[in-house]
Amino acid sequence: MAEAERRLAAIVAMDLAGYSRLMGADEQGTLRRLTEHRTVLDPIGREHGGRIVKTTGDGVLAEFPSVIEAVGFALRCQAVMAERNTDIPDDEKMLFRIGINLGDVLVQDDDIFGDGVNVAARLEALAAPGGISVSDDVMRQLRGKLDADFLDGGDAQLKNIAQPVRVWHWSAETPATTHAALAVPDMPSIAVLPFDNMSGDPEQEYFADGITEDIITELSRYRGLMVIARHSTFAYKGKSVSIPQVGDELGVAYVLEGSIRKGGDRVRVTVQLIDAARGDHIWAERFDRNLEDIFAVQDEITQIVAGTLGPKLQAVGADRVLKEDPARLSAYDLVLRASAHFYRFTRADHEECWRLAQAAIKIDPSYARAYAVLAGNLLQQRNSGYLDDLEEPLNEGLAAAQKAVSLDEQDAHAHTTLSLLCLFAERHEQAISECRRAIELNPNSAEARAYLANALGLSDQVEEALAELDIAMRLNPHYPSNYLMILGRTLFVKGEYSAAIPPLERSISITREYTPSRTMLVACYWACGRESEAKSHAAKLLSEIPGLNLNYARNVTPIRDTEIRNRFIDCLRKAGLPE
């Protein structure tokens, strides 16, 4: 007998719910259907690097090299089975329960033993039919890597396991918006909810959103304060949620909410600071001012909040670039409108964003933020395949971003935008340094952290990239689809093609029009052996975007390492993209 080897593994235990009942009703039919399902599911396990250790009549024990691969396999299995169970009577459906644990195992004669295996088996028994249950050790490795919602099931005392195990559950019925409570950090932390538009005019919605975003930006410049990013707080826009719920889901101690009423040349801003855990109001104020005073109101709100939350907060220069110049106020209004269109990510909105940014620059040629919005817009249009030429919009965008930084060196957003343009101009080191400068100016900028991760990942500095992306996802718990695209890209560069597929698929399901995510997904499909899916997805892309080719893919995926970039292009070529 070979000597036992000890190693760390992700262990998957899987069984068929209601197996005895199904066998009692129809032995031959159950065995036949179970065998058919296994012929589909087993190859999925191999694609994720799994090894089937043993099978029983209705169950499987397997080990995987990583938690990401194990959970990715489980999610795909449940998705496949949900499709295969379509139109099957409820009492004949085959639903698997899956338990996953990360732990030490003893390996002997190709079998595995130990508490790590036993915990996986016990978790399987806790899983709902068609669901997945994982241990807390798995969940710690999983956060920010796959876009799947697991609900906290609390501590469970498992049979023959000495210590309680914290359990997390997933099922297809789990609402996509459900998030486990995040831990509140030791430092002061705050989320600014979208201010309500009380003007009675839906057309003024952009103004309330813009004021909210500006307050988030100003608060973010305080180094001792953790501020949740705009994208996560705007997920609550128009929804009726309790303040404690927001505190739990975003992991903050305080919430700021308010309203804006704009009429003629007057504006009323009502704001209140709330203790998230208790729901108590800490501070509230109403500001009735002339419209040109709106910038002073924003500064006053941020200073009062910072002063209320702690004397140790350090301001890093909260003086606004904009003053009470009517021309600048008009440019500011146009930029707010342009930004509202920028975040909608459609072709028509990008065109309108470009028009409004140009109009703002015409009114005030010294307004840095207008140039930054214009630069980001040109890059988005280029990378989305909306423009025939790839070189001219990149050069124009780069010039606009450099102009923004030269006009306001203290604007973190301008540096982040310049970083992106530098990256696609293949100035990788400058792209990294511009994002680092943005983080110096605004340590709470999830955007800067995510784009630093993007630049680092494409420069083959993958471990630091993943660490920065984790920080971005904490600052922006309801992170946008491009964070998932950055994760997928970074994992491709790292060579973890199977692990890159779930975040890319999720990214595309959120923002279907973003072509770079879709080309990267094709490459990942091909690289991990899912060739038929790669060809099918490539054919669909070509039917939707007839001009799509390998030259475009090279230009919108600036991988620094020549060998890795060639591998990416080769995968696309084999999947069917033309030169």
GIVENKA-V489164 format. One record per backbone hydrogen bond with DSSP energy under -1.0 kcal/mol. CO is the residue of the C=O (numbers start at 1). NH is the residue of the N-H. E is the energy in kcal/mol with one decimal. If there is no record, write none. Layout:
# GIVENKA-V489164
co=CO nh=NH e=E
co=CO nh=NH e=E
This chain:
# GIVENKA-V489164
co=5 nh=107 e=-3.8
co=7 nh=105 e=-2.6
co=9 nh=103 e=-2.2
co=10 nh=64 e=-2.5
co=11 nh=101 e=-2.1
co=12 nh=62 e=-2.6
co=13 nh=99 e=-3.0
co=14 nh=60 e=-2.8
co=15 nh=97 e=-2.7
co=16 nh=19 e=-1.1
co=18 nh=22 e=-2.4
co=19 nh=23 e=-2.6
co=20 nh=24 e=-2.4
co=21 nh=25 e=-1.6
co=22 nh=26 e=-2.2
co=26 nh=30 e=-2.3
co=27 nh=31 e=-2.4
co=28 nh=32 e=-2.4
co=29 nh=33 e=-2.5
co=30 nh=34 e=-2.7
co=31 nh=35 e=-2.2
co=32 nh=36 e=-2.1
co=33 nh=37 e=-2.5
co=34 nh=38 e=-2.3
co=35 nh=39 e=-1.7
co=37 nh=40 e=-1.0
co=37 nh=41 e=-2.5
co=38 nh=42 e=-2.6
co=41 nh=45 e=-1.6
co=42 nh=46 e=-1.7
co=43 nh=47 e=-2.2
co=44 nh=48 e=-1.3
co=45 nh=50 e=-2.9
co=46 nh=49 e=-1.8
co=51 nh=63 e=-2.2
co=54 nh=61 e=-2.6
co=59 nh=56 e=-2.4
co=60 nh=14 e=-2.5
co=61 nh=53 e=-2.6
co=61 nh=54 e=-1.6
co=62 nh=12 e=-3.0
co=63 nh=51 e=-2.5
co=64 nh=10 e=-2.1
co=66 nh=70 e=-2.0
co=67 nh=71 e=-3.0
co=68 nh=72 e=-2.4
co=69 nh=73 e=-2.4
co=70 nh=74 e=-2.1
co=71 nh=75 e=-2.8
co=72 nh=76 e=-2.1
co=73 nh=77 e=-2.5
co=74 nh=78 e=-2.3
co=75 nh=79 e=-2.0
co=76 nh=80 e=-2.8
co=77 nh=81 e=-2.7
co=78 nh=82 e=-2.0
co=79 nh=83 e=-1.6
co=80 nh=84 e=-2.4
co=81 nh=85 e=-1.8
co=83 nh=86 e=-1.2
co=85 nh=88 e=-2.1
co=89 nh=92 e=-2.2
co=95 nh=17 e=-2.9
co=96 nh=130 e=-1.9
co=97 nh=15 e=-2.1
co=98 nh=133 e=-2.5
co=99 nh=13 e=-2.8
co=100 nh=135 e=-1.5
co=101 nh=11 e=-3.3
co=103 nh=9 e=-2.1
co=105 nh=7 e=-2.1
co=106 nh=113 e=-2.0
co=107 nh=5 e=-2.7
co=108 nh=111 e=-2.1
co=111 nh=108 e=-2.4
co=113 nh=106 e=-2.2
co=114 nh=118 e=-2.0
co=115 nh=119 e=-2.9
co=116 nh=120 e=-1.4
co=117 nh=121 e=-2.1
co=118 nh=122 e=-2.2
co=119 nh=123 e=-2.5
co=120 nh=124 e=-2.0
co=121 nh=125 e=-1.3
co=123 nh=127 e=-1.1
co=128 nh=131 e=-2.9
co=131 nh=98 e=-1.5
co=132 nh=170 e=-3.1
co=133 nh=100 e=-2.1
co=134 nh=168 e=-2.5
co=135 nh=139 e=-2.0
co=136 nh=140 e=-2.3
co=137 nh=141 e=-1.2
co=138 nh=142 e=-1.5
co=139 nh=143 e=-1.8
co=142 nh=145 e=-2.5
co=142 nh=146 e=-1.1
co=146 nh=148 e=-1.5
co=151 nh=169 e=-2.7
co=154 nh=167 e=-2.5
co=156 nh=165 e=-2.8
co=158 nh=161 e=-2.0
co=165 nh=156 e=-2.5
co=166 nh=136 e=-1.2
co=167 nh=153 e=-3.1
co=168 nh=134 e=-2.6
co=169 nh=151 e=-3.2
co=170 nh=132 e=-2.6
co=171 nh=174 e=-1.8
co=175 nh=178 e=-1.8
co=188 nh=226 e=-2.9
co=189 nh=254 e=-1.5
co=190 nh=228 e=-2.2
co=191 nh=256 e=-2.7
co=196 nh=260 e=-3.2
co=201 nh=204 e=-2.5
co=202 nh=205 e=-1.8
co=204 nh=208 e=-1.5
co=205 nh=209 e=-2.3
co=206 nh=210 e=-2.6
co=207 nh=211 e=-2.3
co=208 nh=212 e=-2.0
co=209 nh=213 e=-2.5
co=210 nh=214 e=-2.2
co=211 nh=215 e=-2.1
co=212 nh=216 e=-2.2
co=213 nh=217 e=-2.4
co=214 nh=218 e=-2.5
co=215 nh=219 e=-2.6
co=216 nh=220 e=-2.0
co=218 nh=221 e=-1.2
co=219 nh=222 e=-1.8
co=222 nh=225 e=-1.5
co=226 nh=190 e=-2.5
co=229 nh=233 e=-1.7
co=230 nh=234 e=-2.7
co=233 nh=236 e=-1.6
co=234 nh=237 e=-1.3
co=236 nh=239 e=-2.2
co=242 nh=246 e=-2.0
co=243 nh=247 e=-2.7
co=244 nh=248 e=-2.5
co=245 nh=249 e=-2.8
co=246 nh=250 e=-2.3
co=247 nh=251 e=-1.4
co=247 nh=252 e=-1.4
co=248 nh=182 e=-3.0
co=253 nh=276 e=-2.5
co=254 nh=191 e=-1.6
co=255 nh=274 e=-2.8
co=256 nh=193 e=-2.6
co=257 nh=272 e=-2.6
co=258 nh=196 e=-2.4
co=259 nh=270 e=-2.1
co=260 nh=198 e=-3.4
co=261 nh=268 e=-2.8
co=263 nh=266 e=-2.3
co=265 nh=291 e=-3.1
co=266 nh=263 e=-2.5
co=267 nh=289 e=-2.5
co=268 nh=261 e=-2.5
co=269 nh=287 e=-3.0
co=270 nh=259 e=-2.4
co=271 nh=285 e=-2.5
co=272 nh=257 e=-2.2
co=273 nh=282 e=-3.1
co=273 nh=283 e=-1.4
co=274 nh=255 e=-2.3
co=275 nh=279 e=-2.9
co=280 nh=275 e=-3.0
co=283 nh=273 e=-3.2
co=285 nh=271 e=-2.6
co=287 nh=269 e=-2.5
co=289 nh=267 e=-2.5
co=290 nh=293 e=-2.0
co=291 nh=294 e=-1.9
co=293 nh=297 e=-2.2
co=294 nh=298 e=-2.1
co=295 nh=299 e=-2.2
co=296 nh=300 e=-2.5
co=297 nh=301 e=-2.6
co=298 nh=302 e=-2.3
co=299 nh=303 e=-2.4
co=300 nh=304 e=-2.4
co=301 nh=305 e=-2.5
co=302 nh=306 e=-2.6
co=303 nh=307 e=-2.5
co=304 nh=308 e=-2.3
co=305 nh=309 e=-2.3
co=306 nh=310 e=-1.1
co=310 nh=313 e=-1.1
co=314 nh=223 e=-1.3
co=323 nh=325 e=-1.5
co=325 nh=329 e=-2.3
co=326 nh=330 e=-2.0
co=327 nh=331 e=-2.0
co=328 nh=332 e=-2.8
co=329 nh=333 e=-2.3
co=330 nh=334 e=-2.0
co=331 nh=335 e=-2.2
co=332 nh=336 e=-2.2
co=333 nh=337 e=-1.9
co=334 nh=338 e=-2.6
co=335 nh=339 e=-2.7
co=336 nh=340 e=-1.8
co=337 nh=341 e=-1.5
co=338 nh=342 e=-2.2
co=339 nh=343 e=-1.7
co=341 nh=344 e=-1.6
co=346 nh=350 e=-2.4
co=347 nh=351 e=-2.1
co=348 nh=352 e=-2.0
co=349 nh=353 e=-2.6
co=350 nh=354 e=-2.3
co=351 nh=355 e=-1.9
co=352 nh=356 e=-2.4
co=353 nh=357 e=-2.5
co=354 nh=358 e=-2.1
co=355 nh=359 e=-1.9
co=356 nh=360 e=-2.2
co=357 nh=361 e=-2.1
co=358 nh=362 e=-2.0
co=359 nh=363 e=-1.8
co=360 nh=364 e=-2.6
co=364 nh=367 e=-1.7
co=367 nh=371 e=-1.1
co=368 nh=372 e=-2.0
co=369 nh=373 e=-2.5
co=370 nh=374 e=-2.2
co=371 nh=375 e=-2.5
co=372 nh=376 e=-2.4
co=373 nh=377 e=-2.2
co=374 nh=378 e=-2.3
co=375 nh=379 e=-1.9
co=376 nh=380 e=-2.3
co=377 nh=381 e=-2.5
co=378 nh=382 e=-2.2
co=379 nh=383 e=-2.9
co=380 nh=384 e=-1.9
co=381 nh=386 e=-2.2
co=382 nh=385 e=-1.3
co=391 nh=395 e=-2.4
co=392 nh=396 e=-2.7
co=393 nh=397 e=-2.5
co=394 nh=398 e=-2.5
co=395 nh=399 e=-2.2
co=396 nh=400 e=-2.2
co=397 nh=401 e=-2.5
co=398 nh=402 e=-2.4
co=399 nh=403 e=-2.0
co=400 nh=404 e=-2.1
co=401 nh=405 e=-2.0
co=402 nh=406 e=-2.2
co=403 nh=407 e=-1.9
co=404 nh=408 e=-1.8
co=408 nh=411 e=-1.6
co=411 nh=415 e=-1.6
co=412 nh=416 e=-2.3
co=413 nh=417 e=-2.5
co=414 nh=418 e=-2.4
co=415 nh=419 e=-2.2
co=416 nh=420 e=-1.8
co=417 nh=421 e=-2.1
co=418 nh=422 e=-2.6
co=419 nh=423 e=-2.3
co=420 nh=424 e=-2.0
co=421 nh=425 e=-1.2
co=422 nh=427 e=-3.2
co=423 nh=426 e=-1.5
co=427 nh=431 e=-2.3
co=428 nh=432 e=-2.2
co=429 nh=433 e=-2.4
co=430 nh=434 e=-2.6
co=431 nh=435 e=-1.6
co=432 nh=436 e=-2.1
co=433 nh=437 e=-2.1
co=434 nh=438 e=-2.0
co=435 nh=439 e=-2.2
co=436 nh=440 e=-1.8
co=437 nh=441 e=-2.0
co=438 nh=442 e=-2.1
co=442 nh=445 e=-2.0
co=444 nh=446 e=-1.1
co=445 nh=449 e=-2.0
co=446 nh=450 e=-2.8
co=447 nh=451 e=-2.5
co=448 nh=452 e=-2.0
co=449 nh=453 e=-2.3
co=450 nh=454 e=-2.0
co=451 nh=455 e=-2.3
co=452 nh=456 e=-2.9
co=453 nh=457 e=-2.9
co=454 nh=458 e=-2.3
co=456 nh=461 e=-2.9
co=457 nh=460 e=-1.6
co=458 nh=560 e=-3.1
co=461 nh=465 e=-1.8
co=462 nh=466 e=-2.6
co=463 nh=467 e=-1.9
co=464 nh=468 e=-2.5
co=465 nh=469 e=-2.2
co=466 nh=470 e=-1.9
co=467 nh=471 e=-1.6
co=468 nh=472 e=-2.4
co=469 nh=473 e=-2.4
co=470 nh=474 e=-1.6
co=471 nh=475 e=-2.4
co=472 nh=476 e=-1.4
co=475 nh=229 e=-3.1
co=480 nh=483 e=-1.3
co=481 nh=485 e=-1.7
co=482 nh=486 e=-2.4
co=483 nh=487 e=-2.2
co=484 nh=488 e=-2.6
co=485 nh=489 e=-2.7
co=486 nh=490 e=-2.5
co=487 nh=491 e=-2.4
co=488 nh=492 e=-1.9
co=489 nh=493 e=-2.4
co=490 nh=494 e=-2.0
co=491 nh=496 e=-2.6
co=492 nh=495 e=-1.1
co=495 nh=497 e=-1.2
co=496 nh=500 e=-1.2
co=500 nh=504 e=-1.6
co=501 nh=505 e=-2.9
co=502 nh=506 e=-2.4
co=503 nh=507 e=-2.4
co=504 nh=508 e=-2.3
co=505 nh=509 e=-1.9
co=506 nh=510 e=-1.1
co=507 nh=511 e=-2.5
co=511 nh=514 e=-1.2
co=513 nh=515 e=-1.1
co=515 nh=519 e=-2.3
co=516 nh=520 e=-2.0
co=517 nh=521 e=-1.8
co=518 nh=522 e=-1.8
co=519 nh=523 e=-2.0
co=520 nh=524 e=-2.2
co=521 nh=525 e=-2.7
co=522 nh=526 e=-2.3
co=523 nh=527 e=-2.7
co=524 nh=528 e=-1.8
co=525 nh=530 e=-2.5
co=526 nh=529 e=-1.7
co=529 nh=531 e=-1.4
co=530 nh=534 e=-1.9
co=531 nh=535 e=-2.6
co=532 nh=536 e=-2.2
co=533 nh=537 e=-2.6
co=534 nh=538 e=-2.4
co=535 nh=539 e=-2.5
co=536 nh=540 e=-2.0
co=537 nh=541 e=-2.2
co=538 nh=542 e=-2.5
co=539 nh=543 e=-1.9
co=540 nh=544 e=-1.6
co=541 nh=545 e=-2.9
co=545 nh=548 e=-2.2
co=549 nh=553 e=-1.9
co=550 nh=554 e=-2.4
co=551 nh=555 e=-1.9
co=552 nh=556 e=-1.7
co=557 nh=559 e=-2.6
co=561 nh=565 e=-2.6
co=562 nh=566 e=-2.7
co=563 nh=567 e=-1.9
co=564 nh=568 e=-2.2
co=565 nh=569 e=-2.5
co=566 nh=570 e=-2.6
co=567 nh=571 e=-2.1
co=568 nh=572 e=-1.8
co=569 nh=573 e=-2.6
co=570 nh=574 e=-2.5
co=571 nh=575 e=-1.6
co=572 nh=577 e=-2.4
co=578 nh=550 e=-2.7
